C-alpha cells in the first residue's frame, strides 16, 4: 500500500499542470500520442534493432569460428591420413627392402616437401630416428612420445603439442629459430615478466608401418606459418564476404601470444608477438569457454571469436581466433537508424501539424473566453468574447457569457454609485470617531500619568519619612561623637567627614526622589561640572564593591568640555550604572569609563558618558524593558535604579541608552547637552 500511495501521489503531481488549463489538456490529448508514442516506438525499434544487429554479428562470428575450426580439424585429419598413407605405401617398403636402390631419407624429404610438412621421421621400437627428412636427426629420440605410443598400439592420431626450445633444436635449428618470437607490449594483456616466447606449437601425427616395429611421424610447426593462417583467413573471409572498409583476420595463439596472424599494425607488419587481452585470456585459456563478443585487437574493435586449442593430453595450450572489423557494421547500423529516424520525424511532424490544426479549432474559442475573463478580472467590464466563426456549443457558450457580462456591467455601475454615497457617509463618521478617540486617548494618558505620579509621590513621601528619621539620628550622633572626642577624633576626621557627606547624599537622594515624583514642588541648581571629576567621586564611593569584585578600571577621557548639570544627580546616575556593571561581572573583569564629545540627534553639542563591562551582556528579551519601573533581572533588585536614572537624564535634557558590545558585555551611555534646555519644572540656574 505505501508503494501504491507514492505512485498515486506522483501521478497527481504530474497531472497538476494539466488540471490548471483546458487548453493544456486539449493540446496534450492531441499531441501526446505523437510526441510520446513516436519517440517511444523509435527507441524500442532502435533498441530491438541494435540488440538484433549485435546478435547477428555474434552469430556471424560464431559461424566464422566454426568454419575455421572445421578447417583446422580437417588439416589435422589430412596430416594424419597423409602420414598413415605414406607409412603403408609401397614406396616406403621398397626403400626398406632395397636401401641402396632408394634412400629412405630422400623419400622422406621429397614427401615432406610435397605434403607441406616440416619434418618426417621413421622411428624404431625404441622411438629413435632411423630415417629422417631433416639432416643430423639419426639416433634422436622423439621428444613427444604420446602420438608415437598411440601409433605403436595401432591408433593413428594427429594432435597439437608444445615443443620446448631444446626439443626443437634437437629436431632442427631452423625450427628453433622460427619459434623464437619477441613479445611486444600489448595494452590490456595479462601482466608477464617474459620478453620472449621460445616454445613451438606443432601439429604432428604418427602411423605404424605395417609388418615392422617402425612408426612414421611427421609434423608442421605453426609458429610464423603465414601460409597456413592465410589459408584460414581466405577460407573464412573470401573476397566480397565483408562490407567495404571492413576486413577479416585469423590468428593462432600459443598460450596468449600471437604466433601466426593476419592482423597487421597500422604502420605495417604482422602483429606476431603481441598478446591477447587479459579478459579474453581468462575466459578462453582459464575457463575453457569460447569468446564470442567484441574485443580490442591492436587498437581496433573487432567482432571476435576465440576457442581454446588442446594438446595430446587435453590441456589448453593456445587459441584459434577469427574476427572482422566492427566499425563498418556499426556505421551501417547507425546509418539505417538515422534513415529510420528521419522517416519517423517527417511522419511525426506531418501528424503533429494535422493534430494541431484540429486542436486549434477547439483551443482558439477557449482561449478567447480565457482572455475575456482575464480582462474582466482586471477591471475591464466592457470586454466581450464576440462572435465565433463556428456554430457549435462553444459559440453558444460565448453568446451566453457576453450576455452575462453585459448584465454584470450594469449592476456594477449601480453598485459603484451606492458605494460612493456610502464612502462619503463612512468618511464623515470616521472623522467624528477619530476626533472623539483622540480626546479619549489624551484623557486616558493624562489620567494614567497622574495616577502613576500620585502613587510614586505617596511611596516617595513614605520612604523619605522613614529614611530621614534614622539619617537625622546618625547625623546627630556624628556631631555628638566629634564634640565628645574633641582632639582624639583627629585620626578619623576624614572618615567622619565622609560619613557626613554620605548622610547629606542620602538626604539629597530622598529629596530628588520627591522632586521626581512632584517636580513642581522642588527646584534644583545647575553648575559647571567636569565629567572626569564626577567619575572619580563615583569610583571613590563604590571602591569597596570594586575591591570585592576584583574589577580593573579603564578610563578614556576624550573630552575637555564641561557640563551645566546638577552634580549630585549626575553622580547618582553614574554610581547606579557602575554598580550594575560590577554586578554583571561576578567573577571580575574590566570596567571601562569614557567621556566623548558627541552631538545629539538634533545637532546640539553635548557629551556622551559611557559605562561598559565585559560580562554576559543583556538578554534580547530584556532589552525593551530595561527602563520600565519595577522590572529587574536580579533576584534582589527593586527595578527602580535604571528608571530613576532615565528620569534624571531626561530632566537634564539628555538621553540614556543601553546596548550589547560585539566583543561581549554591555555598555550604558548617557548623552547630556552642554547647555541643557531646562524642563518645565522651574529649575533655577545659580
C-alpha positions in Angstrom: 0.0 0.0 0.0 2.8 2.6 0.7 4.2 2.0 -2.7 0.8 2.4 -4.4 0.2 5.5 -2.3 3.5 7.0 -3.5 2.7 6.1 -7.1 -0.7 7.8 -6.8 0.8 10.9 -5.3 3.4 11.1 -8.0 0.7 10.7 -10.7 -1.4 13.5 -9.1 1.7 15.8 -9.1 2.3 15.1 -12.8 -1.3 15.9 -13.6 -1.4 19.2 -11.7 -0.3 21.3 -14.7 -2.9 19.7 -16.9 -5.7 20.4 -14.3 -5.0 24.1 -14.4 -5.8 24.7 -18.1 -8.4 23.3 -20.5 -6.2 24.5 -23.3 -3.3 22.5 -22.0 -5.4 19.3 -21.7 -6.6 19.7 -25.3 -3.1 20.2 -26.6 -1.8 17.3 -24.5 -4.6 15.0 -25.7 -3.9 15.9 -29.3 -0.1 15.8 -29.3 0.7 13.3 -26.5 0.2 10.2 -28.7 2.5 11.7 -31.3 5.1 13.3 -29.1 5.4 10.3 -26.8 4.3 7.4 -28.9 6.6 8.0 -31.9 9.8 8.5 -29.8 9.0 5.5 -27.7 8.3 3.4 -30.8 11.6 4.7 -32.3 13.6 3.9 -29.1 12.0 0.5 -28.9 12.8 -0.2 -32.5 16.3 1.2 -32.1 16.9 -0.9 -29.0 15.5 -4.0 -30.5 17.2 -3.4 -33.8 20.5 -2.8 -32.1 20.2 -5.9 -30.0 19.2 -8.0 -33.1 22.1 -6.5 -35.0 24.6 -7.4 -32.3 23.1 -10.9 -32.1 23.5 -11.1 -35.9 27.2 -10.1 -35.6 27.8 -12.7 -32.9 26.0 -15.3 -34.9 28.2 -14.5 -37.9 31.5 -14.7 -35.9 30.3 -17.9 -34.4 29.8 -19.3 -37.9 33.2 -18.0 -39.0 34.8 -19.6 -36.0 33.1 -22.9 -36.8 34.4 -22.7 -40.4 37.9 -22.0 -39.1 37.8 -24.8 -36.5 36.4 -27.2 -39.1 39.2 -26.4 -41.5 41.8 -26.7 -38.7 40.4 -30.1 -37.8 40.4 -31.1 -41.5 44.1 -30.1 -41.7 44.9 -32.3 -38.7 43.0 -35.2 -40.2 44.7 -34.7 -43.6 48.1 -34.7 -41.9 47.2 -37.9 -40.1 45.9 -39.6 -43.2 48.8 -38.5 -45.3 51.3 -39.9 -42.8 49.2 -43.1 -42.4 49.2 -43.5 -46.3 52.9 -43.0 -46.5 53.5 -45.5 -43.7 51.5 -48.1 -45.6 52.9 -47.2 -49.0 55.0 -49.5 -51.2 57.5 -46.7 -51.8 58.5 -46.7 -48.1 58.5 -50.5 -48.1 60.7 -50.6 -51.1 63.3 -48.3 -49.5 63.4 -50.6 -46.6 63.8 -53.7 -48.8 66.3 -52.2 -51.2 68.0 -49.4 -49.3 70.7 -49.0 -52.0 68.2 -48.5 -54.8 66.4 -45.7 -53.0 67.4 -43.9 -49.7 64.6 -43.6 -47.1 65.9 -40.2 -46.2 65.5 -38.9 -49.8 61.9 -40.3 -49.9 61.0 -38.6 -46.6 62.5 -35.3 -47.8 60.5 -35.5 -51.0 57.2 -36.4 -49.3 57.7 -33.8 -46.6 58.0 -31.1 -49.2 55.0 -32.4 -51.2 52.8 -32.7 -48.1 53.9 -29.3 -46.7 55.4 -30.9 -43.6 58.4 -29.5 -41.7 59.7 -33.0 -41.0 59.1 -36.7 -41.5 60.8 -39.2 -39.1 60.9 -43.0 -39.2 61.3 -44.4 -35.6 62.2 -47.8 -34.4 60.7 -49.6 -31.4 62.9 -47.5 -29.0 61.4 -44.3 -30.6 64.8 -43.5 -32.1 65.1 -42.0 -35.6 66.3 -44.4 -38.2 65.4 -42.3 -41.2 64.5 -38.6 -41.5 63.8 -35.7 -43.8 65.9 -33.5 -41.6 69.7 -33.7 -41.5 71.6 -34.9 -38.4 68.5 -36.5 -36.8 69.5 -40.1 -36.8 69.6 -41.7 -33.4 67.4 -38.9 -31.9 64.7 -40.0 -29.5 61.4 -38.3 -30.5 60.6 -35.6 -27.9 56.8 -36.1 -27.7 56.2 -39.8 -27.4 52.4 -39.6 -26.9 51.4 -39.8 -30.6 54.2 -42.4 -31.1 52.9 -44.7 -28.4 49.4 -44.4 -29.7 50.6 -45.3 -33.2 52.6 -48.3 -31.9 49.4 -49.6 -30.3 47.6 -49.3 -33.7 45.9 -46.0 -33.2 46.6 -43.3 -35.8 46.5 -39.9 -34.1 47.1 -36.3 -35.2 47.3 -33.7 -32.4 48.9 -30.5 -31.3 51.8 -30.3 -28.8 54.1 -27.7 -27.4 57.8 -28.3 -28.0 60.5 -26.7 -25.9 63.4 -24.8 -27.5 65.7 -27.8 -26.7 63.3 -30.3 -28.3 63.0 -28.1 -31.4 66.8 -27.7 -31.6 67.2 -31.4 -31.4 64.9 -31.8 -34.5 66.3 -28.8 -36.4 68.0 -25.5 -35.5 65.7 -23.9 -38.2 62.6 -24.9 -36.3 64.0 -23.5 -33.1 64.8 -20.2 -34.9 61.2 -20.0 -36.3 59.8 -20.5 -32.8 61.8 -17.6 -31.3 59.3 -14.7 -31.0 60.0 -11.3 -29.3 57.0 -10.4 -27.1 55.5 -7.0 -27.8 54.0 -4.6 -25.2 50.2 -5.0 -25.6 47.8 -2.8 -23.6 45.3 -4.8 -21.5 47.3 -8.0 -21.7 47.9 -10.2 -18.7 50.9 -9.0 -16.7 54.0 -11.0 -17.5 57.7 -10.8 -16.9 58.6 -12.7 -20.1 60.2 -10.9 -23.1 60.5 -13.9 -25.4 58.4 -16.8 -26.5 60.7 -19.8 -27.4 58.2 -22.7 -27.4 56.9 -24.1 -30.6 53.3 -25.2 -31.4 53.5 -28.3 -33.6 50.7 -30.2 -35.4 52.1 -33.7 -35.7 50.8 -37.2 -36.4 52.2 -40.8 -36.3 51.3 -44.1 -38.0 52.6 -47.6 -37.6 54.5 -49.2 -40.6 52.6 -52.5 -41.3 54.6 -55.6 -40.6 57.5 -53.8 -39.0 58.3 -52.4 -35.5 58.5 -49.0 -37.0 56.5 -45.8 -36.7 56.4 -42.9 -39.2 55.9 -39.5 -37.5 55.6 -36.1 -39.2 54.7 -32.6 -38.2 54.4 -29.0 -39.2 55.5 -26.0 -37.0 52.7 -23.4 -36.7 54.9 -20.6 -35.4 55.2 -18.0 -38.2 53.3 -20.3 -40.5 52.0 -17.5 -42.7 50.8 -19.7 -45.4 48.6 -21.8 -43.1 47.0 -18.8 -41.3 46.4 -17.0 -44.6 44.5 -20.1 -46.0 42.3 -20.0 -42.9 41.6 -16.3 -43.5 40.8 -16.7 -47.2 38.6 -19.6 -46.4 36.6 -17.8 -43.7 36.6 -14.4 -45.3 36.8 -14.7 -49.1 36.7 -11.7 -51.3 33.4 -9.8 -51.1 32.2 -11.5 -47.9 32.5 -8.3 -45.8 31.4 -4.7 -46.3 33.7 -2.2 -47.8 36.3 -0.9 -45.3 35.9 -4.0 -43.2 38.5 -6.7 -43.0 38.6 -10.2 -41.6 41.5 -11.7 -39.7 42.7 -15.1 -38.3 45.3 -15.9 -35.6 46.9 -18.8 -33.9 47.9 -18.3 -30.3 50.4 -20.2 -28.2 49.2 -19.5 -24.8 48.2 -15.8 -25.1 50.8 -14.9 -27.7 50.1 -14.5 -31.4 52.5 -16.9 -33.3 50.8 -16.7 -36.7 48.3 -14.0 -37.6 46.9 -11.9 -40.4 46.4 -8.9 -38.1 48.8 -6.1 -39.0 50.0 -2.9 -37.3 48.9 0.5 -38.8 52.5 1.1 -39.7 52.8 -2.3 -41.4 54.0 -5.7 -40.4 52.1 -8.6 -38.9 51.4 -8.4 -35.2 53.3 -11.6 -34.3 54.4 -11.4 -30.7 51.5 -9.3 -29.5 49.2 -10.7 -26.9 45.6 -11.1 -26.3 43.7 -9.1 -23.6 43.6 -10.4 -20.0 39.8 -10.7 -20.1 39.8 -13.0 -23.2 42.7 -15.0 -21.8 41.0 -15.7 -18.5 37.8 -16.9 -20.2 39.3 -19.0 -23.0 42.5 -20.3 -21.5 41.5 -20.1 -17.9 37.9 -21.4 -18.0 38.0 -23.2 -21.4 35.0 -21.2 -22.7 34.7 -19.8 -26.2 34.7 -16.0 -26.6 32.0 -14.6 -28.9 31.9 -10.9 -28.4 33.6 -7.6 -29.4 37.3 -7.3 -28.4 40.1 -4.9 -29.0 42.7 -6.1 -31.4 45.8 -4.0 -31.9 43.9 -0.7 -31.5 40.7 -1.5 -33.3 37.5 -3.1 -32.2 36.7 -6.5 -33.8 33.8 -8.8 -33.6 35.8 -11.7 -32.4 35.6 -15.4 -31.9 38.2 -17.3 -29.8 38.2 -21.0 -28.9 40.8 -23.0 -27.0 43.3 -25.4 -28.6 44.1 -28.7 -26.7 47.2 -30.7 -26.8 47.5 -34.5 -26.8 46.9 -34.6 -23.0 43.7 -32.5 -23.3 45.4 -29.4 -21.8 44.6 -25.9 -23.1 47.8 -24.6 -24.9 46.6 -21.9 -27.2 43.7 -20.4 -29.1 42.2 -20.2 -32.6 40.9 -16.7 -33.5 38.8 -15.3 -36.3 37.1 -11.9 -36.4 36.2 -8.9 -38.5 36.4 -5.1 -38.0 33.3 -3.8 -36.2 33.3 -0.2 -37.3 31.8 -0.6 -40.8 29.0 -2.6 -39.4 28.4 0.0 -36.6 28.3 2.7 -39.2 25.8 0.8 -41.3 23.7 0.3 -38.2 23.7 4.0 -37.3 23.0 4.9 -40.9 20.0 2.7 -41.0 18.8 4.1 -37.7 19.4 7.7 -39.0 17.3 7.0 -42.1 14.6 5.4 -39.9 14.7 8.4 -37.5 14.3 10.9 -40.4 11.3 9.0 -41.7 9.8 8.9 -38.3 10.5 12.6 -37.8 8.8 13.5 -41.1 5.8 11.3 -40.3 5.6 12.8 -36.7 5.9 16.4 -38.0 3.1 15.8 -40.5 0.8 14.1 -38.0 1.6 16.8 -35.4 0.6 19.6 -37.8 -2.7 17.8 -38.7 -3.5 17.2 -35.0 -2.6 20.8 -34.1 -4.9 22.2 -36.8 -7.8 20.1 -35.4 -6.9 21.1 -31.8 -6.8 24.8 -32.7 -10.4 24.7 -33.7 -11.2 23.9 -30.1 -8.4 25.8 -28.4 -9.0 29.2 -30.1 -12.6 29.7 -28.8 -11.5 28.6 -25.3 -8.5 31.0 -25.5 -10.8 33.9 -26.4 -13.1 33.0 -23.4 -10.0 32.9 -21.1 -8.7 36.3 -22.4 -12.1 37.9 -21.9 -12.3 36.5 -18.3 -8.8 37.8 -17.6 -9.8 41.3 -18.9 -13.0 41.3 -16.7 -10.9 40.2 -13.7 -8.5 43.1 -14.4 -11.4 45.6 -14.3 -12.4 45.9 -18.0 -16.1 45.1 -17.6 -16.7 46.2 -21.2 -14.7 43.2 -22.6 -16.6 40.7 -24.7 -15.9 37.4 -26.5 -17.6 38.4 -29.7 -18.9 36.2 -32.5 -17.1 33.0 -33.2 -16.6 31.6 -36.7 -18.1 28.2 -35.9 -21.7 27.4 -35.0 -21.3 24.9 -32.2 -21.6 24.6 -28.4 -18.7 26.9 -27.8 -20.3 29.7 -29.9 -23.5 29.3 -27.9 -21.5 29.4 -24.6 -19.7 32.6 -25.8 -23.0 34.3 -26.6 -24.5 33.5 -23.1 -21.2 34.7 -21.5 -21.4 38.1 -23.3 -25.0 38.5 -22.1 -24.0 37.8 -18.5 -21.1 40.3 -18.8 -23.5 43.0 -20.0 -25.8 42.4 -17.1 -22.9 42.4 -14.7 -21.6 45.7 -16.1 -24.9 47.5 -15.5 -25.2 46.1 -12.0 -21.6 47.1 -11.2 -22.3 50.7 -12.3 -25.3 50.8 -9.9 -23.2 49.4 -7.1 -20.4 52.0 -7.7 -22.9 54.8 -7.3 -24.2 53.3 -4.0 -20.6 52.7 -2.8 -19.7 56.3 -3.4 -22.5 57.5 -1.3 -21.7 55.0 1.4 -18.0 56.0 1.4 -18.9 59.6 1.9 -21.0 58.8 5.0 -18.4 56.4 6.4 -15.6 59.1 5.9 -17.7 61.7 7.8 -18.4 59.3 10.6 -14.8 58.2 10.8 -13.6 61.8 11.2 -16.1 62.2 14.1 -14.9 59.0 15.8 -11.2 59.9 15.2 -11.7 63.2 17.0 -13.5 61.6 19.9 -11.0 58.8 20.1 -8.1 61.4 20.2 -9.7 63.2 23.1 -10.3 60.0 24.9 -6.7 58.8 24.5 -5.4 62.1 25.7 -7.6 61.9 28.8 -6.6 58.3 29.5 -2.8 59.1 29.1 -3.1 62.1 31.4 -5.1 60.1 34.0 -2.6 57.3 33.9 0.3 59.7 34.4 -1.5 61.4 37.2 -2.2 58.1 38.9 1.3 56.9 38.4 2.9 60.1 39.8 0.4 60.1 42.7 1.4 56.6 43.6 5.1 57.4 43.3 4.6 60.5 45.4 2.9 58.6 48.1 5.7 56.0 48.0 8.4 58.7 48.0 6.8 60.6 50.9 6.6 57.5 53.0 10.2 56.5 52.1 11.5 59.9 52.8 9.9 60.0 56.2 11.2 56.5 57.1 14.7 57.3 55.9 15.0 60.9 57.3 14.4 59.8 60.9 17.4 57.3 61.1 19.5 59.7 59.0 18.9 62.5 61.5 19.9 60.2 64.3 23.1 59.3 62.5 23.9 62.9 61.8 23.3 64.0 65.4 25.4 61.2 66.8 28.2 62.0 64.4 28.2 65.6 65.7 28.0 64.5 69.3 30.8 61.9 68.8 33.1 64.6 67.3 32.3 67.0 70.1 32.9 64.4 72.8 36.1 63.1 71.3 37.5 66.5 70.7 41.1 66.3 69.6 41.0 62.5 69.9 38.8 62.4 66.8 41.6 63.9 64.6 42.8 60.4 63.2 39.3 59.6 61.9 38.3 63.1 60.8 38.4 62.1 57.1 36.1 59.2 57.8 33.8 61.3 59.9 33.7 63.9 57.1 33.0 61.2 54.5 30.2 59.9 56.7 28.7 63.4 56.9 28.9 63.7 53.1 27.1 60.4 52.6 24.4 61.4 55.1 24.0 64.5 53.1 23.9 62.5 49.9 21.2 60.2 51.4 19.2 63.3 52.3 19.7 64.7 48.7 18.6 61.4 47.1 15.4 61.4 49.2 14.9 65.0 48.1 15.5 64.1 44.5 13.1 61.2 44.7 10.4 63.6 46.0 11.4 66.1 43.3 10.9 63.5 40.6 7.5 62.4 42.0 6.4 66.0 42.5 8.6 68.1 40.2 6.5 71.3 40.6 7.3 71.4 44.4 11.1 71.2 44.1 13.8 73.0 42.3 17.5 72.1 41.9 20.5 74.0 41.0 22.8 73.6 38.0 26.6 74.2 37.9 29.6 73.6 35.7 30.6 70.0 36.1 33.8 68.2 34.9 32.6 64.7 33.9 36.1 63.2 34.9 35.7 64.6 38.5 32.2 63.1 38.8 33.5 59.7 37.6 36.4 59.9 40.1 34.0 60.8 43.0 31.7 57.9 41.9 34.6 55.4 41.9 35.6 56.5 45.4 32.1 55.8 46.7 31.9 52.3 45.1 35.5 51.4 46.0 34.5 48.7 48.5 32.4 46.9 45.9 35.1 47.1 43.3 37.7 45.7 45.6 35.5 42.8 46.5 34.8 42.1 42.8 38.4 42.2 41.5 37.5 44.9 38.9 40.0 46.6 36.7 39.2 50.2 35.6 40.0 51.6 32.1 39.5 55.4 31.8 39.1 57.0 28.4 38.8 60.8 28.7 38.5 62.2 25.2 36.7 65.5 26.1 37.7 68.7 27.9 34.2 70.2 27.8 32.1 70.9 30.9 28.5 70.2 31.6 25.9 72.5 33.0 24.2 70.0 35.2 23.2 69.0 38.7 26.3 67.4 40.1 24.6 65.1 42.6 22.0 63.9 40.0 24.8 63.1 37.6 26.8 61.3 40.3 23.6 59.3 41.2 23.3 58.2 37.6 26.9 57.2 37.2 27.0 55.3 40.6 23.9 53.3 39.6 25.4 52.4 36.3 28.8 51.5 37.8 27.2 49.3 40.4 25.1 47.5 37.7 28.3 46.9 35.7 30.1 45.5 38.8 27.2 43.1 39.5 27.3 41.9 35.8 30.9 40.7 36.4 30.7 38.5 39.5 34.0 36.8 38.6 35.8 40.0 38.0 36.5 41.9 34.8 37.2 45.2 33.2 35.2 48.3 33.8 35.6 50.9 31.0 34.6 54.6 31.8 34.7 57.0 28.9 33.7 60.6 28.1 33.4 61.8 24.4 32.2 64.9 22.6 29.0 63.9 20.8 26.3 65.8 19.0 22.7 65.0 19.8 20.1 63.7 17.3 19.0 67.4 16.8 22.6 68.6 16.3 23.1 70.2 19.7 26.6 69.9 21.2 26.9 67.6 24.1 28.9 64.9 25.9 28.4 61.1 25.9 29.4 59.4 29.2 29.7 55.6 28.9 30.0 52.8 31.4 30.9 49.4 29.8 31.6 45.9 31.2 32.7 42.6 29.7 30.1 40.5 31.4 27.5 38.3 29.8 25.6 41.2 28.3 21.8 41.9 28.2 19.3 39.3 27.1 17.4 40.3 23.9 14.1 39.7 25.7 15.0 42.2 28.5 16.4 45.0 26.2 12.9 46.6 25.6 12.0 46.6 29.3 15.2 47.8 30.9 13.9 51.2 31.9 10.4 50.1 33.0 9.8 50.7 36.7 10.0 47.6 38.9 11.5 45.5 36.2 14.7 43.7 37.2 16.6 40.6 36.1 18.3 40.3 39.5 16.9 38.3 42.4 17.4 41.1 45.0 16.8 44.2 42.9 13.9 46.7 43.1 13.8 47.5 39.4 13.8 51.3 40.1 17.5 52.1 39.5 17.5 52.5 35.7 14.0 54.0 35.8 15.3 56.8 38.2 18.4 57.2 36.0 16.3 57.7 33.0 14.2 60.3 34.7 17.2 62.2 35.9 18.8 62.2 32.4 15.6 63.4 30.8 15.2 66.1 33.4 18.6 67.5 32.2 17.5 67.3 28.6 19.6 64.1 27.9 19.1 60.5 26.9 20.2 57.2 28.4 20.7 54.1 26.2 21.8 50.5 26.5 23.4 48.1 24.1 25.5 44.9 23.9 29.1 45.1 22.7 30.3 42.9 19.8 33.2 41.6 21.9 30.9 40.8 24.9 29.4 42.7 27.7 27.0 45.7 27.9 27.5 49.4 27.6 25.2 52.1 29.1 25.6 55.6 27.6 24.3 58.9 28.9 24.2 61.8 26.5 23.8 65.3 28.1 23.8 68.6 26.3 26.5 71.1 27.2 23.7 73.7 27.6 20.6 71.8 28.5 17.1 73.0 27.9 15.5 73.2 31.3 12.5 71.1 31.9 9.3 72.9 32.6 9.7 72.2 36.3 11.1 75.6 37.3 14.8 74.6 37.7 16.9 77.6 38.8 20.5 78.1 37.5 22.8 79.5 40.1 
